Amino acid sequence: MPAVLDADGARQWGALTRAAFAARRAEIDGLNVFPVPDGDTGTNLYLTIDTAINEVNRVHGAQGILGTASLVDESRNLSRAMLMSARGNSGVIVSQIVAGISQVIVEEELTEVDGAALARAVTRGAELARASVAHPQEGTILSVADAVAVAARERADAGGDAIEVAAAAVAAAETALARTPEQLPTLARAGVVDAGGAGCLLMIEALHRALTGDWNGETGSLHHESDDLGPRASWHAEAVPAAVADGAGSEQPMGGLAAASPHDPLDAAATGLDGPAFEVMFLLDESDAERVAMMRTALDGLGNSLLVVGGPDLWNVHVHVDDVGAAIETGIQAGRPHRIRVTHFATQIAAREPQHFAVVACAAGPGMASVLSEAGAEVVLSAPGARASAGQLLDAIRRTGAASVVVLPNDKDTLMAAEVACRGAKDDGIDTAIIPARTAVQGLAALAVVDFDRGLRENVIAMTGAAVSTRHGAVSIASREVLTWAGSVSVGDILGIVSGDVALIGDDLTETAVEVLNRLLSGGGELVTLVSGAEADPDFIDAVEARIAKEHAEVEVVRIAGGQQVYPLLVGVE
């Protein structure tokens, strides 16, 4: 009888993956395209699956079925737990791979997964992962997941059993991971492979080991030594010059989790009443994936802020349009739309009464947490190596008790987890929005314009405007050698970072910080915010402030003891 994956095997796969992520988390964290120690992809992956498995064990233990749950129950519960525990963009994407695999098992009510079913499952996982990204980029975890799916299908079509399909998937993942520096210039310059892709390879290797019985069921440990847990080839690629535009790795901020249109859901809100006049929302059933895809394309042509989530039996549709009738007709052609809600923005704003409004904000240090809390935000601690999970953000949204909540991620690597949390809040009847604040100083600027007596839409417009108009920079100390646009970086170099990119390399903190500010102020500015890090010398901050006063006397300076790690100084210019 061909080898198959049953419920016990699935539990073993989860334990093996957790063990592999635990053993290699530091190494994956080190696959960082940025020369400062803020990369935490490995930690995010480990915490995502560790928290999820603990939650599944808690649920099954409470039900008295710990270790005896069916494959369908294991899959359904793990999928939800992974989504809620997801940390960082890589954690969210991996949760979608797991969700796709689980969907096939649940939909087909499988008790065992043979080679053909495994191929269908990993294919669905790759599809959901890619659909979760508004603008997919090759050379990331998505490329590795796609390669896994293609190899699995080819081996299954040739009659391979689950072990053979998994082995083919591992080989394809290794090849795809090794190619990522060829696909993404940022990786080539840094001399590394994609961190998220490395995590995907570990997960597929763990699957193969679970199927072959390379597992100690009692201790949850591998027979292999930890340095044999990963790919046989080096994860560090040869650094080669990049002659094309800069890219980004798996931890780049990505689009919504719903195969949404490429339009940012905040675009319409940020443009006030200049966009489409109506918001249309409805539930859709009696449809299928093909007709939903056609509906999504049609709605994307009618307006913006398109979001289509759910499936396979029920979808939730949201879009901003001028032609309400056409939007609803598109839904009718796709299936049975119901609970249709149409809102005219101008009328809504004119008639709106003040509503209970709240802000959830992420903080990377205790000082920043105190400032955000004093400004009225519900604070969630989130820093490199300890990013907030989607579940933690959702809990914070619920704690506010507000009918409408704005989320300030204050970090590009927490954007996707915030999207998951907001989707969960919507199921609770809470209106939410995410402000695209990718740094602490942008979050501070956004929070400064909040009016808690106004509603969600008005605050989103004001906060988004404040965040995106805040120019930002930082200084840090290089922890690794890497090639950047500013030149070759050595360990210990002082890095001047402007708008997220290494713009200059220096040997003096104060001079580098002043140069960063000069570049940010070259376009004008009235207010400079200095956020000092946990280990920043007060004399350093004093010196920077004195230079600003001397060279830019017209600028007001605000100092905040943020207490963040990694960056001795964060700066913002408004």
N, C-alpha and C positions, 0 to 999 in steps of 0.2 A: 504494500500500500504506500502511495507517495507520501512524503513528509508533509505535515500540515501544521498550522499554528492554531492551537486551541486556547481556551481561557487561561490555563496554567502557563502556556507558552507566552501569552500576551503579558501576563504579570511578570514573567521572567524577563521579557523584552524591556519592560518599563524599568525594572530593577537594574538590568545591565546598562541601560542608557544612563540612568542616574549615576551609577558607579563610574561610567566612562566620563561623564561631564564633571563629576567631582574630581577625578584624577587628572583631567586635562584642562580644568577651568583656567588655571593661571597661564598655561601655554596658549589657549585660545585668546585670553585677555591680551596677551602679548602680541597677537596678530593685529596690531593697531597701526592704521595708516597715519596717525597723528603722533608726533614725537613727545607727547606728554602722557603721563600715566592715567588717562581717563577712559581707556578702552576697557569695557567690562562685558563683552559679548559672552565669554565663557561663564562668567558668574551669573549673568542673566539667564542663560540656558539652564544652568544647574539649579538655580533657585526656582525657576519656572516649573521644572519637572519634579523637583523635590517637594515643593509645596503642593503640587497637584496630586502626586501619589499619596502624600499624607492625608489630603482631603478625601481622596477616594477610599483609603483605608478607614478613615473616620466614619464615612457614610456607610460603608459596607459593614463595619464593626457594629454600628448602631442598629443595623438591620439584622444582625446575627448571621451574616453570610460572608464574613471575612474569609477570603481564600476559597470560597465556593461559588462566587457570583458567576453568572453565565458570561460568555464572551460578549454578548450584546450589552448586558448591564455594565461590564467593565468598560467597554468602548464608549457607551453613552456618558457615563459618569466621568471618565477620564477626559473626554473631549471638553465638557463644560468646565471641569476643574482646571485644565490647561489654559483655557481662555481667560478665566478669572485670575489665575496666578501669573499670567504672562508679564514678564518684565523686559523692557527694552524692545526695540523694533524686531530684533532677532527672535526674542521669546514669543512675540505675537505671531510672527511668520511660522515658526515651528508649531505653534498651537493650531495654525490653519492646516498644516500638513497632517497633524494628528486628527483634526476634525474631518478632513477628507477621507482618511483611512477608516475612521469610525463610522462615517456616513454609509460607506459601502457595507460594512458589517451589520449595521442596524437595519438599513433598508432591505438587505437580502436575508436578514435574520439568520446569519451564519453561526453555526456552532464550531466550525473549523474553517480555516482559510487555506485553500490549496494554492498551487502555483498561479492558476488563472485568476482566482479571486485576489491574490496578493498583487498581481499586476494591475488589476482594476483599482484596488485600494490606493496604491502609491500614486497611480495616475490621477485619481481624484484629489489626493493630497497635494500634488504638484499644481493642479489646476486651481485649487482654492488658494494656495499660497500666492500664485501669480495674480489671481483676481483680487487679492487683498491689497495690491500695490497699484496706485493710480498711474504711475509712470515706471513700469518695470525696467530694470537695467541688467544687462548681461554682465557676467563676472561676479555675481552675487550668489547667495544661497538659492535663488530661483533657478539659476543655470544648473546647479548641482541637482536640485530636485527634479528638474525636467530630464536630465540625463538618466537619473534613476528610473524614472517612469518609462522612458523609451527602451532602456535595456531590459526592464522587467517584462514589458509587453513582448519584446522580440523573443525572449527566452520562453515565456509562457506559450506563445504561439508555436514554438518548436516542440512543445510537449513537456517542458521542464516542470519539475515539482517545486514546492515552496523553497526548499533549500537551494536548488539550482537557480531559481529566480532571484533569490536574495543574494547569492554569490555573484550573479551577473550585475546586480544593482550596485554591489560594493565596488566591483571593478570599474563600473561606469562613473560612480561617484568620485573615485580616486582620480580618474582621468580628467573629469570635469573640474575638480578642485585644482589640479595642477595647471589647468588652462586659465584659471581666473585672472592671473596677472596679465595674460595676453589680451584679455577682454576689457580690463579696467586699468587705465593708466595710473591711477592713484596707487593701486596695489603694486604695480611694476616699480614705481619710484620708491615705495617703501620696502620692496624686496620681500613681500609676504603674499600668501594666498588669502582668500576671503575667510574671515573669521566665522561668519554664519554658515558658509559652505562646509567648513571644517566640522562644525557641530552637526550638520546634516549627515556627513560621512560617518561620524561616530555613531549616530542613531541607527544608520543602516547596517553598520558592522555589528552593532548590538543585536539587531534583528537576526542576522545570520548566525551569531553565536547562540541565541536562544533556540533557533531551529535545530542546530547541530548538537545541542546539549552541552555546550561549553560553558557550564554554569554550576555554581554551588547554591542550591536552592535554600539551604538553611541560613547561610551567612550573607547571601546577596553579593558575594564577591566573585571576581573573575579568577580563573585558574592562572591567567597570564600575569606577568609583572606589569606594573602600571606603565612602564615605558613601551609596552607593546599593545597599548590600548587603542592606538590610533592608526592612521595610514602608514604604510611602510615607507612611502616617500616623504622627504622633508616638507614641512609646511612653510618653509621659508624659500622663496623663489630668488633667482638671481635678479638683483636690482638692475634695471635697464632704463635708459633715458626715455622719457615720455615725450613724444613729439605732437601729441594731440591734447585737446582740452581736458581739464581736470574732471574726474568723476568722483564717485563715492562708493563706500562699501556697503555691506548689508545693514549697517547701523544708520544709514541715511534715513531722514524722515520720509515716510511714505504715505500714500493716500489711504482712504478709508477701507474698511474691511468688507465692503459690500459690492465689489466690482462696480463701483460708482463711476460716474462720468469723470473726465479729467478735470472738470471745474472744481475748484476748492469750495466746499460747502460754505465757507465764510465769505466768498466773493460777493454774493448778492447782499449779504448783511452789511459788508463794509462799504458798499456803494450807495447805501441809503435807498431812496426811492427811484434812483436812476435805472435800476434793473427791472425785471419782470414785475408786474403789478400784483400777481396772485401766487399764493402758496397752495398747492394741491397735494393732499395726502389721502391714501386709501389702502385697504388691505385687499390682496388679490389671491383667490384660490381657483380651483378647477382649471389649472394651467400646467405648463411643463417648462423645462429649462429652455427649450428652443423658442417657444413663444415669448417667454420672459426676456430672453436676449433680444428678440426683435422689438419688444416693447421698450427696452432700455435704450436701444439705438434711436427709436423714434422720439422718445421723450428727450433724449440728449439734444436732438435737433430742434426741439420746441422751446427749450429754455435752459436753465442752469440749476446748480445746487441739487443735482440728481442723486438720489440715494435709493438703492433697491437692495433690501436685505431679506434673508429668510430662505425658504425652501426646505424640502422639496414640495411640501403641500400648501404652504402659506407664505406669501411675500408681503413685506411692508414697503410701500412706495411713497417717495417724497420728491417733489420737484417744484421749482419756481417757473411760472410761465405767464404769458399774456393771454393766450388762448386756452381758457379753462375747458371748453367743450372738446377741443382736439385732444387735450391730455386725457380726459375721461374716456373719450372714444378709443384712444390707444389702449387703455386698460381693458375696455370691453372686448376689443379684438384679441387680447391676450388671455382672457379668462373671465372670472366673475369678480369685478371690483365691488367692495362693500365698505361700510363705515367711511364713506367719502366725506372729506372735510376740505372746504375751500375758504381761504382767508384773503381778504383784500387788505394789503398792507397799509395803505393810506387811511382807510377807515379804522383799522385796528389801532393804529397809532393815535389817531385823533380821539378815539373813544376810550382808550385804555385807562383804567384806574391804576394807581400805584399797586404793585404786587410784591409779594415776599420774594426777595432776590438775595442770592448769596454767591460768594466766590470761594473756590477751592484752589489753593496755590501750593506748588511744590517748592521746597527749600532745601538747598544743598548744605546748609550749615546752621548752627543754633542761633547765631546772630541774625541771619536772614529770616529764620523762622520767627523770631521775636518781632522783627519789623513787620513782616507780613501779617502776623496775628494782631498786632496793635492797629493795623490798618483795616481790620475787620474780616480777614480771610480765614477760612478753615485750612490749616496747614498740614501738609503731608511731607514728611522728610523723604528726600529722594536725592541721592548722590551717586557718583561712580562707585560701582561695587555694591550699592544698596539702593538701586532704583525702585521707585514705587511700582507695585504691581497694579494691574487693572482692577483687581478686587479691592485693594487698599484705596484706590481712588474712588471706586464706586461706594465703598463704605463711607468715605469722607463726604461725598455728595449727599448720601442719605442722611448723614449726621446733621447736616445743615437744617434739615426740616423745611427747606425752601421749595417752592413750586418751580422756580427757575434758577439755574446755577451755571455760572461760567467757570471753566477750568483753565488755570494758568500752568502749563507744564514746566515752563522756565528752563527747558532742556529739550533739544531736538530728539534725543533718544527716548523720551517719554511720551512723544506725541501719539504713537500708535496705541500704547496702553491707555492713554486718555480717551482715544476714540472708542475702544472697547468698553470702557467704563461709562461713557456717555450713552452708548447703545443700550447698556444694561439699565441705566437710569430712565431711559425713555420707556422701557417696558414697565417701569414703576409709575409712569405718568409724570415724570419730572422733565421739564424742558431744559435742555443743556446746549452749550456751545463751547468751543475750544478757541481760545485766543492764541494765535501763532507766535507765542513768546518762546524763543529758543534759548534765551539766556536770562539770568537773574535780573539784569538791568532793564531788559525789555519788560519783564514781569512787573518790576517796580513802577515803571512808567505807565503801564496799563492800569495797575491798581490805583495810581494817583488820580485817575480821572473817573473812578467809579462813583456813581450816585446810587446808593442803596434804596432810594425812594423811587427810582425809575425801574423800568422793566428790562427784560433780557435783550431785546433787539436794540434799544437805545444804547445800552451799556456795551454791547458787542461792537457797535459802530465806533463808539468813542474809544474803547479799549484797544481794538484792533488798530485804529489809526495811531494811537499813542505808541503801541508796541513796534509797529513796522517803521515808524519814523525815528525811532531811537537807534542811532548808530552805536555799535558796540565793539569792544576790544578787550584784550587781556594780556597779562604777562605771565609766563610760566618758565619752568626750567626743564630742559630736555632730559628725558630718561633713557633715550635710545638713539642710535645713529639712524638717520633716514635722509633721503633726498627730498627737498621741498622746493616750491617755486622760488623761495628766497635764497636757496643754495643748500649746500650740504650741512647737515646738523650733526654735532657731536654731543655725547653725553655731557651735561653740565652747562651747555650753552643757554643763554637767556633768550627766550623767544618772545617776539612781539607779534601778537595775534590781532588782526583787523578783520572784522566781519567773518570770523570763523576760520580764516586762513593764516598760515604763518607768513607774515609780511616782512619781517626783518629778524636778523640774528645778531645778538649783541653779547657783551661780557659784563654789563653793568645794569642792575635792575632799574635804578632811577632813570638813567639815560634812555633805556629801552622803553620804559613806561611813558616818558615825556614824548618820545618820538611817536609812539602809538597815538597819544592824545593829539599831537600836532597834525597827524594824518586825519584823524577823525574830525578835528576842528577846521580843517582846510575848507570844508563846505559850509562853515558857519556853525553857530551854536550858542545857546544862552546858558545852559545848565550842564555841568559835568558831575556825574555820580561816581564816586570811588568806593568800591566794595572790597575791603581788605580780607585776606584769607586767614586761616587759622594760625599759620606760622609766620605771618608778615610782621616784620619789625616796624614798630610805630614810627621810628625815625625815617624809614623808607617812605611811608605814606606822607609824613610831614614834608619831606624833601620834594615829593611829587606835587603836593599842594602848593608849596612855595614857588616852584617853577611855573605852575599855571598862573598864579597871582602875578608873577613878574612878566610872563610872556603873553598872557591873555587876561589882562586886568578887567575886561568887560564881562568875563564869564563868572557865574556863580558856581561854587563848589559845595557839594554835599558829601559827607563822609559817613559810611556805614561799616560797622564791624561785622562782616558777613559770617566769618568763621568757616568758610568753605575750604576743602582740601584742594590740592593740585595747582590752583591758581592763586598766587600771592596777591594778585590784584585783578579785579574786574572793573571795567570802565564803561560808562555810557555817556552819550552826548545827545542832548535834546535841543 
